[in-house]
């Protein structure tokens, strides 16, 4: 009698898990092992300049209104070379901070009146590193990474971006696979494991549970054991359970 109850309970668990919405049912678009831009709008007061960023400067000098236009790409050390002014290090500065620094350096060279504008024209690209197929970075220097593993479209390591959260890196990894158990996601940080209900964050829009990400964090999305890709796989599982049930009764 007890054996029958156990078998019936197992069968009910299978049915319930099939009827409930599967975590990670929506699949994000896959991305390859190439660079891509983050589509978020740039907030100048928060964005920190780094190697690969392209900035533009316009300088109008003197009463003759001599206009000089420049475009710079920050080198591996986060520096630019401004003509007549020299080398300027912008690494880690916000756009307003960089503009203030460059303006002060220009003021030391041009003694006449000038008008100066400065902006971020092209934000740096994020280099995706896929597991087992790691490419050399485009530039050297200090770089920090976040690692995403488990049931996502593209596992691997991603460049750390200040202010980005759990949901951002799941998106960068191409989104969850159909069998992803987002509700049991975890972030490993210095031997400490932090539980994250990714289903509530991504599908219910609960931003209060969207965890901040720090350099070196490892995000893991486990598989849903009771996920069925189609009705036939579910039916086969039920038939197997019934067969085992009838065999035990004989």
Rosetta blueprint (number, residue, H / E / L):
1 X L
2 X H
3 X H
4 X H
5 X H
6 X H
7 X H
8 X H
9 X H
10 X H
11 X H
12 X H
13 X H
14 X H
15 X H
16 X H
17 X H
18 X H
19 X H
20 X L
21 X L
22 X L
23 X L
24 X L
25 X L
26 X L
27 X L
28 X L
29 X L
30 X L
31 X L
32 X L
33 X L
34 X L
35 X L
36 X E
37 X L
38 X L
39 X L
40 X L
41 X L
42 X L
43 X L
44 X L
45 X L
46 X L
47 X L
48 X L
49 X L
50 X L
51 X L
52 X L
53 X L
54 X E
55 X E
56 X E
57 X E
58 X E
59 X E
60 X E
61 X E
62 X L
63 X L
64 X L
65 X L
66 X E
67 X E
68 X E
69 X E
70 X E
71 X E
72 X E
73 X E
74 X L
75 X L
76 X L
77 X L
78 X L
79 X E
80 X E
81 X E
82 X E
83 X L
84 X L
85 X L
86 X E
87 X E
88 X E
89 X E
90 X L
91 X L
92 X L
93 X L
94 X L
95 X H
96 X H
97 X H
98 X H
99 X H
100 X H
101 X H
102 X H
103 X H
104 X H
105 X H
106 X H
107 X H
108 X L
109 X L
110 X L
111 X L
112 X L
113 X L
114 X E
115 X E
116 X E
117 X E
118 X E
119 X E
120 X E
121 X E
122 X E
123 X L
124 X L
125 X L
126 X E
127 X L
128 X E
129 X E
130 X E
131 X L
132 X L
133 X E
134 X L
135 X L
136 X L
137 X L
138 X L
139 X L
140 X L
141 X L
142 X L
143 X L
144 X L
145 X E
146 X E
147 X E
148 X E
149 X E
150 X E
151 X L
152 X E
153 X L
154 X L
155 X L
156 X E
157 X E
158 X E
159 X E
160 X L
161 X L
162 X L
163 X L
164 X L
165 X E
166 X H
167 X H
168 X H
169 X H
170 X H
171 X H
172 X H
173 X L
174 X L
175 X L
176 X E
177 X L
178 X L
179 X L
180 X E
181 X L
182 X H
183 X H
184 X H
185 X E
186 X E
187 X E
188 X E
189 X E
190 X L
191 X L
192 X E
193 X E
194 X E
195 X E
196 X E
197 X L
198 X H
199 X H
200 X H
201 X H
202 X H
203 X L
204 X L
205 X L
206 X L
207 X H
208 X H
209 X H
210 X L
211 X L
212 X E
213 X L
214 X L
215 X L
216 X L
217 X L
218 X E
219 X E
220 X E
221 X E
222 X L
223 X E
224 X L
225 X L
226 X L
227 X L
228 X L
229 X L
230 X L
231 X H
232 X H
233 X H
234 X H
235 X H
236 X H
237 X H
238 X H
239 X H
240 X H
241 X H
242 X H
243 X H
244 X H
245 X H
246 X H
247 X H
248 X H
249 X H
250 X L
